[in-house]
Amino acid sequence: MEDPRVEAYAALLVDRCVGARPGWQVLVATTDEARPLARALSRRLGERGAWCLQRIALGAGFPVDVDWLEAAPAELAGRPAPLEQAVLDGVDASIFVLAPTEGREPAGAAAATALRAQASAYRARGRRGEIPTVRCDFPCPAYAARAGLSLEAFEELFYDACLRDWDAEAEAMRPVLERLDRAEEVRIRAPGTDLRLSLAGRHGAIDDGRLNVPGGEVYFCPVEDSAEGEISFGLPTVSVGGPVEGIRLSLRAGEVVDAAAEVGEDLLHAALATDPGARRLGELGVGCNAGIDRPLRNVLFDEKMAGTVHVALGYGFPPLGGSNESAIHWDLVADLRRGGELWADGELIQRDGRWTDAV
């Protein structure tokens, strides 16, 4: 029997997120762990009169052939095959579903770097705003284990966060967007954190279940040379090479000048060394999804958790005025629900994860 939640999830991705139309060619890139959703997406696209171009990777986290990555020479591994690039350049929309197999990460730093480059190439047109695209996950044993939950409990939380009334969520987030759109400077304060960012001349956007699933954030591209101060990230994250925890960054004139981590510090420094843009911030986001009430060790969910903020190292979004170029876009999440504050132009707008009357 088909799970109705999977069908509803497929409908959300096809109808709301990419808005598939008759005659469109839609790339669906996923893994074998997400087989039920892949089948539901094929059916939904067929009902819409659109072509489904499936790419299903075996035993991988991102829908790229990890076995090939590990075996191929570096000059090939870091980019899609020319024929595949022609597909990426020609599709009308794209849907990326991540669902890893436990323990199947790229072996070695070179393969991990190649995977990041491949992922960036696959998502490039969507990030530039050229085509509608969505990046999402599928509930699988690996994600449940990472979150410390049974698969059944994880599925319940997963679908509660994803299958929301997104029009109502958008209206609830609009006052936050409007207040930050008026701000020239944002300040984040918490234990181990005092960071100032400029939003002067920049306008933000709401992710209301269209760009990422789950949605539930208001996000901006801060002025690239504006970040000043220190920030600590209490929530753990996972890089391509493994877990990274207890990250602390110091920034001056927008650039990371000092970085440390309690776990995975070598992975942090490797990411910062990716290219010059990896040491600057491409995004500031504010989590607003009340369906996520605990960290899941999955940044796609943790960054949307109400009462958190996140900044991303690397790539900035051109449609929001971002000009930072990088092969990475790594979201790092800070929990403000205990002792944290968010300020806009000297006015307190959030304390302990709760909005003040200023919003």
RAPE-V752463 format. One record per pair of residues at least 24 apart in sequence whose ideal C-beta (glycine too) atoms are under 10 Angstrom apart, sorted by sequence separation. I is the first residue (numbers start at 1). J is the second residue. D is the distance in whole Angstrom. If there is no record, write none. Layout:
BEGIN
i-><I I>
j-><J J>
d-><D D>
END
This chain:
BEGIN
i-><13 20 24 26 27 28 29 30 31 32 33 180 181 198 199 202 227 228 237 242 243 244 255 256 285 286 309 310 20 23 24 25 26 27 28 29 30 31 32 33 38 137 197 198 226 227 228 231 236 239 241 242 254 255 256 284 285 308 309 10 14 22 23 24 25 26 27 28 29 30 31 32 33 96 136 177 178 196 197 198 200 225 227 228 236 238 241 254 255 284 285 308 309 9 10 13 14 18 20 21 22 23 24 25 26 27 28 29 30 31 32 33 96 177 198 199 225 226 227 236 237 240 241 244 253 254 283 284 285 308 309 6 9 10 13 14 20 21 22 23 24 25 26 27 28 29 31 32 33 94 176 177 198 225 226 227 230 232 233 236 239 251 283 284 303 305 307 308 7 10 11 14 15 19 20 21 31 34 55 77 94 177 197 198 224 225 227 238 239 241 251 282 283 302 303 304 307 308 6 7 10 11 14 18 20 30 31 96 176 196 197 198 224 225 237 240 241 249 251 281 282 283 302 303 305 307 6 9 10 13 14 20 31 32 94 95 196 197 223 224 237 239 240 281 282 283 299 300 302 303 306 307 309 8 9 10 12 13 18 20 30 31 55 78 93 94 174 195 196 197 222 239 249 280 281 282 283 299 301 305 308 3 6 7 10 11 14 15 29 30 31 63 77 88 93 173 195 196 280 281 282 283 299 302 307 309 2 3 6 10 14 29 53 62 63 66 77 84 88 91 172 173 174 186 194 195 197 279 280 282 283 299 6 9 10 28 29 31 53 62 63 66 78 79 88 89 90 91 171 173 194 195 278 279 280 281 282 307 7 11 14 27 62 63 70 74 77 78 85 88 89 170 172 186 193 194 195 277 278 280 2 3 7 53 61 62 67 69 70 73 74 77 78 80 84 85 88 94 95 96 97 98 99 100 169 170 171 181 183 185 193 194 195 277 278 283 2 14 53 60 61 62 66 69 70 72 76 77 78 79 80 84 88 93 94 95 96 97 98 99 100 102 104 169 170 180 185 192 193 194 277 282 295 55 60 61 66 67 69 72 74 78 79 85 92 93 94 95 96 97 98 99 101 102 103 169 170 179 180 181 184 192 193 274 275 277 283 51 60 61 66 67 70 71 74 77 78 91 92 93 94 95 96 97 98 99 100 101 102 166 168 169 170 178 180 186 189 192 193 274 275 282 295 2 51 53 54 55 56 59 60 66 69 70 77 79 80 89 90 93 94 95 96 97 99 100 101 102 166 167 176 177 185 187 188 190 191 192 193 272 281 282 283 309 50 57 59 64 69 70 72 78 79 80 91 98 99 100 102 166 167 173 176 177 184 187 188 189 190 192 271 272 282 50 52 57 58 59 61 68 69 74 78 88 99 100 102 165 166 173 175 177 185 188 191 271 280 281 282 307 57 59 60 61 62 67 69 70 99 102 164 165 166 172 173 174 190 280 282 293 309 59 60 61 66 69 70 98 164 169 170 173 268 279 280 307 308 58 60 66 68 69 100 163 169 170 277 278 280 282 283 285 287 307 57 162 166 169 277 278 279 282 283 287 306 307 45 66 69 166 276 277 278 282 283 285 287 305 306 307 66 69 164 166 276 277 278 282 287 306 45 64 68 162 163 164 166 231 275 276 277 278 286 64 162 163 164 275 277 278 281 66 161 162 164 245 274 275 277 278 62 64 65 161 162 224 227 274 275 41 61 62 64 160 161 162 192 195 197 226 227 243 259 274 60 63 64 158 159 161 193 195 196 225 226 271 41 62 63 158 192 193 195 198 224 271 272 274 286 27 38 62 64 197 224 227 256 271 37 61 64 222 223 224 237 272 29 38 63 222 236 238 271 27 37 62 221 222 235 237 238 239 251 27 38 62 221 222 234 235 236 237 238 25 37 221 222 235 237 249 268 27 28 34 220 221 236 286 27 33 34 35 219 220 235 249 268 286 25 26 27 28 29 30 33 34 219 220 237 25 26 27 28 29 30 31 33 34 217 218 219 220 236 237 247 287 24 25 26 27 28 29 30 31 32 33 55 218 219 235 288 24 25 26 27 28 29 30 31 33 217 218 219 235 23 24 25 26 27 28 29 30 31 32 33 216 217 218 286 31 216 217 218 235 254 21 33 216 217 20 21 216 217 19 20 31 62 136 215 216 235 237 18 19 215 216 234 18 20 134 136 137 214 216 233 235 17 18 134 135 136 137 216 233 18 133 134 135 136 137 214 233 17 132 133 134 135 136 207 214 231 233 14 132 133 134 136 204 13 204 205 208 209 231 14 61 134 204 207 13 61 202 204 206 207 13 247 249 13 127 197 219 227 10 126 199 216 247 195 214 217 244 247 10 197 213 214 216 217 247 9 212 216 217 240 244 195 212 214 215 216 217 222 239 29 146 214 216 219 222 240 212 213 214 217 219 221 239 146 212 217 224 29 217 219 237 29 221 222 237 27 221 237 188 207 220 221 237 146 207 220 221 224 235 236 27 186 188 219 221 222 223 224 233 235 27 37 221 222 223 224 225 233 234 235 37 38 186 220 221 222 223 224 232 233 234 235 37 219 220 221 231 233 234 34 36 37 220 221 222 232 233 234 34 35 36 221 231 27 33 34 180 234 26 33 34 26 27 29 30 33 34 180 211 234 24 26 30 31 33 18 24 30 32 33 31 33 177 33 176 21 177 20 176 205 219 18 19 173 18 195 197 202 205 217 17 18 173 205 17 18 96 97 172 173 193 195 203 204 17 203 204 16 17 95 172 202 203 17 169 190 202 14 169 201 202 13 119 169 188 12 169 199 13 116 186 188 12 116 115 116 164 114 115 164 9 112 113 162 164 112 113 161 163 9 111 112 160 161 162 9 111 112 160 161 162 109 160 161 6 109 159 160 161 6 105 108 158 160 5 105 106 157 158 105 106 157 161 105 157 105 157 100 158 157 161 162 195 158 161 193 154 162 192 158 161 193 154 157 161 190 149 190 199 148 188 190 193 199 147 148 149 189 190 191 192 193 194 196 147 148 188 190 191 193 6 9 13 17 147 148 190 191 5 9 12 16 146 147 189 190 5 8 12 16 146 147 189 190 3 11 12 144 145 146 188 189 190 5 6 9 143 188 189 5 8 9 12 143 147 187 188 189 4 5 8 112 116 143 147 187 188 3 186 187 5 109 113 117 143 186 187 5 109 112 113 116 143 185 186 187 112 137 185 186 187 189 183 184 185 187 109 113 137 183 184 185 187 180 182 183 187 188 189 190 137 181 182 183 186 136 137 180 183 135 179 180 176 179 183 179 180 179 179 176 176 179 61 179 62 61 176 179 180 175 179 178 177 175 176 175 127 129 127 128 129 127 128 129 19 124 127 128 129 16 17 18 123 127 16 17 16 17 120 17 120 127 13 17 12 13 16 12 17 116 16 13 98 12 12 98 127 12 9 120 121 123 120 119 120 119 120 117 119 116 117 116 116 113 116 113 78>
j-><37 44 48 50 51 52 53 54 55 56 57 204 205 222 223 226 251 252 261 266 267 268 279 280 309 310 333 334 45 48 49 50 51 52 53 54 55 56 57 58 63 162 222 223 251 252 253 256 261 264 266 267 279 280 281 309 310 333 334 36 40 48 49 50 51 52 53 54 55 56 57 58 59 122 162 203 204 222 223 224 226 251 253 254 262 264 267 280 281 310 311 334 335 36 37 40 41 45 47 48 49 50 51 52 53 54 55 56 57 58 59 60 123 204 225 226 252 253 254 263 264 267 268 271 280 281 310 311 312 335 336 34 37 38 41 42 48 49 50 51 52 53 54 55 56 57 59 60 61 122 204 205 226 253 254 255 258 260 261 264 267 279 311 312 331 333 335 336 36 39 40 43 44 48 49 50 60 63 84 106 123 206 226 227 253 254 256 267 268 270 280 311 312 331 332 333 336 337 36 37 40 41 44 48 50 60 61 126 206 226 227 228 254 255 267 270 271 279 281 311 312 313 332 333 335 337 37 40 41 44 45 51 62 63 125 126 227 228 254 255 268 270 271 312 313 314 330 331 333 334 337 338 340 40 41 42 44 45 50 52 62 63 87 110 125 126 206 227 228 229 254 271 281 312 313 314 315 331 333 337 340 36 39 40 43 44 47 48 62 63 64 96 110 121 126 206 228 229 313 314 315 316 332 335 340 342 36 37 40 44 48 63 87 96 97 100 111 118 122 125 206 207 208 220 228 229 231 313 314 316 317 333 41 44 45 63 64 66 88 97 98 101 113 114 123 124 125 126 206 208 229 230 313 314 315 316 317 342 43 47 50 63 98 99 106 110 113 114 121 124 125 206 208 222 229 230 231 313 314 316 39 40 44 90 98 99 104 106 107 110 111 114 115 117 121 122 125 131 132 133 134 135 136 137 206 207 208 218 220 222 230 231 232 314 315 320 40 52 91 98 99 100 104 107 108 110 114 115 116 117 118 122 126 131 132 133 134 135 136 137 138 140 142 207 208 218 223 230 231 232 315 320 333 94 99 100 105 106 108 111 113 117 118 124 131 132 133 134 135 136 137 138 140 141 142 208 209 218 219 220 223 231 232 313 314 316 322 91 100 101 106 107 110 111 114 117 118 131 132 133 134 135 136 137 138 139 140 141 142 206 208 209 210 218 220 226 229 232 233 314 315 322 335 43 92 94 95 96 97 100 101 107 110 111 118 120 121 130 131 134 135 136 137 138 140 141 142 143 207 208 217 218 226 228 229 231 232 233 234 313 322 323 324 350 92 99 101 106 111 112 114 120 121 122 133 140 141 142 144 208 209 215 218 219 226 229 230 231 232 234 313 314 324 93 95 100 101 102 104 111 112 117 121 131 142 143 145 208 209 216 218 220 228 231 234 314 323 324 325 350 101 103 104 105 106 111 113 114 143 146 208 209 210 216 217 218 234 324 326 337 353 104 105 106 111 114 115 143 209 214 215 218 313 324 325 352 353 104 106 112 114 115 146 209 215 216 323 324 326 328 329 331 333 353 104 209 213 216 324 325 326 329 330 334 353 354 93 114 117 214 324 325 326 330 331 333 335 353 354 355 115 118 213 215 325 326 327 331 336 355 95 114 118 212 213 214 216 281 325 326 327 328 336 115 213 214 215 326 328 329 332 118 213 214 216 297 326 327 329 330 115 117 118 214 215 277 280 327 328 95 115 116 118 214 215 216 246 249 251 280 281 297 313 328 115 118 119 213 214 216 248 250 251 280 281 326 97 118 119 214 248 249 251 254 280 327 328 330 342 84 95 119 121 254 281 284 313 328 95 119 122 280 281 282 295 330 88 97 122 281 295 297 330 87 97 122 281 282 295 297 298 299 311 88 99 123 282 283 295 296 297 298 299 87 99 283 284 297 299 311 330 90 91 97 283 284 299 349 91 97 98 99 283 284 299 313 332 350 90 91 92 93 94 95 98 99 284 285 302 91 92 93 94 95 96 97 99 100 283 284 285 286 302 303 313 353 91 92 93 94 95 96 97 98 99 100 122 285 286 302 355 92 93 94 95 96 97 98 99 101 285 286 287 303 92 93 94 95 96 97 98 99 100 101 102 285 286 287 355 101 286 287 288 305 324 92 104 287 288 92 93 288 289 92 93 104 135 209 288 289 308 310 92 93 289 290 308 93 95 209 211 212 289 291 308 310 93 94 210 211 212 213 292 309 95 210 211 212 213 214 291 310 95 210 211 212 213 214 285 292 309 311 93 211 212 213 215 283 93 284 285 288 289 311 95 142 215 285 288 95 143 284 286 288 289 96 330 332 97 211 281 303 311 95 211 284 301 332 281 300 303 330 333 97 284 300 301 303 304 334 97 300 304 305 328 332 284 301 303 304 305 306 311 328 119 236 304 306 309 312 330 303 304 305 308 310 312 330 238 304 309 316 122 310 312 330 123 315 316 331 122 316 332 284 303 316 317 333 243 304 317 318 321 332 333 125 284 286 317 319 320 321 322 331 333 126 136 320 321 322 323 324 332 333 334 137 138 286 320 321 322 323 324 332 333 334 335 138 320 321 322 332 334 335 136 138 139 322 323 324 334 335 336 137 138 139 324 334 131 137 138 284 338 131 138 139 132 133 135 136 139 140 286 317 340 131 133 137 138 140 126 132 138 140 141 140 142 286 143 286 132 288 132 288 317 331 131 132 286 132 309 311 316 319 331 132 133 288 320 133 134 212 213 288 289 309 311 319 320 134 320 321 134 135 213 290 320 321 136 288 309 321 134 289 321 322 134 240 290 309 134 291 321 136 239 309 311 136 240 240 241 289 240 241 290 136 239 240 289 291 240 241 289 291 138 240 241 289 290 291 139 241 242 290 291 292 240 291 292 138 241 291 292 293 139 238 241 291 293 139 239 240 291 292 240 241 292 296 241 293 242 294 238 296 296 300 301 334 298 301 334 296 304 334 301 304 336 298 301 305 334 294 335 344 294 334 336 339 345 294 295 296 336 337 338 339 340 341 343 295 296 336 338 339 341 155 158 162 166 296 297 339 340 155 159 162 166 296 297 339 340 156 159 163 167 297 298 340 341 155 163 164 296 297 298 340 341 342 158 159 162 296 341 342 159 162 163 166 297 301 341 342 343 159 160 163 267 271 298 302 342 343 159 342 343 162 266 270 274 300 343 344 163 267 270 271 274 301 343 344 345 271 296 344 345 346 348 343 344 345 347 270 274 298 344 345 346 348 342 344 345 349 350 351 352 300 344 345 346 349 300 301 344 347 300 344 345 342 345 349 347 349 349 350 349 350 355 238 356 240 240 355 358 359 355 359 359 359 358 359 359 315 317 316 317 318 317 318 319 210 315 318 319 320 208 209 210 315 319 209 210 210 211 314 212 315 322 209 213 209 210 213 210 215 314 215 213 298 213 214 300 329 215 213 326 327 329 327 327 328 328 329 327 329 327 328 328 329 327 330 328 327>
d-><8 8 8 5 10 6 9 8 10 6 10 6 10 6 7 10 4 6 10 10 8 6 5 7 7 8 8 7 6 10 8 7 7 9 7 8 7 6 7 10 10 9 4 4 9 8 7 10 10 7 8 6 9 6 9 7 5 5 5 9 9 7 7 4 5 6 5 5 4 6 5 5 8 7 8 9 9 10 7 9 8 10 8 8 9 9 5 5 9 8 8 6 9 9 6 9 6 9 9 7 3 7 7 9 7 8 7 8 8 7 7 9 7 6 9 8 10 8 5 8 9 8 10 8 10 7 7 6 7 5 6 10 6 9 7 10 5 8 7 8 10 6 10 7 8 8 7 9 9 7 9 7 3 5 6 8 9 10 9 9 5 9 6 8 5 8 7 6 9 9 8 9 8 9 8 7 5 9 8 10 8 6 6 8 10 4 9 9 8 7 8 8 4 8 9 9 6 8 5 9 4 10 4 10 4 10 7 8 8 7 5 9 5 8 10 9 9 9 7 5 5 9 10 5 8 4 6 7 5 8 6 10 8 10 7 10 7 8 7 9 9 8 9 7 7 9 8 8 5 10 8 9 8 9 9 9 10 10 9 9 9 6 9 9 10 6 7 7 5 9 8 6 9 10 7 5 8 5 10 9 9 7 9 6 7 6 9 8 8 5 9 7 7 7 8 5 7 6 7 8 5 7 8 9 8 7 8 10 5 5 6 4 7 8 7 10 7 10 6 8 10 9 9 8 9 4 10 7 8 4 7 7 10 10 9 9 8 10 10 10 7 10 7 9 9 10 10 10 10 7 5 7 6 9 10 8 7 10 8 10 8 10 6 9 6 6 9 5 7 8 7 6 9 8 8 6 4 9 5 8 9 9 8 10 6 10 10 6 5 10 9 4 9 9 9 10 7 7 9 7 9 7 10 9 9 9 9 9 9 10 6 8 10 6 9 8 8 9 7 9 8 8 7 9 7 10 9 8 9 7 6 9 10 5 8 7 7 8 7 6 10 9 9 9 4 6 10 7 5 10 7 10 8 10 9 4 8 10 10 9 8 4 7 10 6 5 4 6 5 6 5 4 8 6 8 6 8 9 9 9 9 8 5 9 8 8 7 9 7 8 6 10 9 9 7 8 7 7 8 6 8 8 7 7 7 8 7 9 4 10 9 7 9 10 7 10 9 3 9 7 10 6 8 10 9 9 10 9 10 8 7 8 9 5 8 10 5 10 10 8 9 8 10 5 4 9 6 9 9 7 9 5 8 10 8 8 7 9 9 7 9 9 9 9 8 10 4 9 5 10 8 10 6 7 9 9 10 5 10 5 9 9 5 9 10 8 10 10 7 8 7 9 5 8 9 10 8 10 7 10 9 10 9 10 8 7 6 10 4 8 10 9 10 7 9 8 10 7 9 8 10 9 6 7 10 10 10 9 7 9 9 9 8 9 8 9 8 5 7 10 10 5 9 9 7 5 10 9 7 10 9 6 9 10 9 8 8 9 9 10 10 6 9 9 7 10 9 9 8 9 7 7 8 3 10 8 9 6 5 10 9 6 10 10 7 8 9 10 10 9 9 5 5 9 7 9 9 9 9 10 7 7 10 6 8 3 7 9 9 10 9 9 10 10 9 8 9 10 8 8 8 5 9 6 5 9 8 5 8 9 10 10 9 5 8 10 7 6 10 8 6 10 9 4 8 9 8 5 8 6 8 9 5 9 9 10 10 9 9 10 5 8 9 5 9 10 7 10 10 8 9 9 9 8 9 10 8 8 9 8 7 10 7 9 6 10 9 9 7 10 10 5 10 9 8 9 7 6 9 10 7 9 9 8 10 9 10 7 8 6 7 6 6 7 6 8 8 8 5 8 8 10 9 7 9 10 6 8 9 10 6 9 7 8 8 6 5 8 6 8 9 9 10 5 7 8 10 10 5 9 8 9 6 5 8 8 10 8 7 7 9 10 7 8 9 4 7 8 8 5 6 7 8 7 7 7 4 10 10 9 4 9 9 10 10 9 8 5 5 4 5 5 4 7 8 7 9 7 7 5 9 4 8 7 7 8 7 8 5 6 5 5 10 9 8 6 10 7 8 7 9 7 7 8 9 10 6 9 10 7 10 6 6 9 9 8 10 7 6 8 9 5 7 10 6 9 10 10 9 3 7 10 8 8 7 8 10 4 9 9 10 10 6 7 10 9 9 7 7 8 7 8 7 10 6 10 6 5 4 9 7 8 7 8 8 7 8 8 8 7 9 9 9 9 10 6 10 10 10 8 10 10 10 7 8 8 10 9 9 5 10 9 9 9 9 10 10 8 8 10 7 9 8 9 8 8 9 6 9 7 7 9 10 10 6 8 6 9 5 9 10 6 4 9 9 9 10 10 10 7 8 10 8 9 10 10 5 8 10 10 10 9 10 10 9 8 9 7 7 8 9 7 6 8 9 8 9 10 8 8 8 4 6 9 10 10 6 7 9 8 9 9 10 8 9 10 7 10 8 9 10 8 8 10 4 10 9 4 9 10 6 10 5 8 7 10 9 9 6 5 8 9 5 10 6 7 6 5 8 9 3 8 5 5 9 8 9 9 8 9 7 9 10 8 9 10 8 6 9 10 4 9 9 10 7 9 9 9 10 9 9 7 7 10 10 10 10 10 8 4 9 9 7 10 8 8 7 9 9 6 10 10 8 7 8 10 8 6 9 4 9 8 10 8 10 7 7 5 6 8 6 10 9 7 9 9 8 10 7 4 7 10 9 9 10 9 6 7 8 8 9 5 9 8 7 8 6 9 9 6 9 9 9 7 9 9 8 9 6 6 10 8 10 10 9 8 8 8 9 6 4 9 6 9 8 9 5 10 9 8 9 10 9 10 4 10 9 5 5 9 7 9 8 9 9 9 9 9 9 9 10 7 8 10 7 8 7 9 7 8 7 8 10 9 8 10 9 9 10 6 6 8 10 9 8 7 9 10 8 9 6 9 8 9 9 7 6 10 10 8 10 8 9 10 9 10 8 10 9 8 9 8 8 6 9 10 9 10 10 4 8 6 8 8 7 7 7 7 6 9 4 9 8 7 9 5 7 7 7 9 10 9 9 9 6 8 4 9 9 9 6 7 8 8 5 9 7 8 9 9 8 6 7 10 10 6 9 9 6 10 8 8 9 7 4 9 9 8 9 10 7 8 7 9 8 10 7 9 8 6 9 10 10 7 8 8 9 9 9 6 10 7 8 7 4 6 8 10 9 8 5 10 10 10 10 6 10 8 10 9 7 8 6 9 7 6 10 10 10 9 9 8 6 10 8 9 9 9 10 9 8 7 7 9 8 5 9 10 10 6 5 7 8 10 9 7 7 6 4 9 10 8 8 9 9 7 8 10 9 6 5 6 7 9 9 8 10 10 7 7 10 9 9 9 10 10 7 9 7 10 8 8 10 8 9 9 9 5 9 8 10 8 6 10 6 10 6 10 8 9 10 9>
END
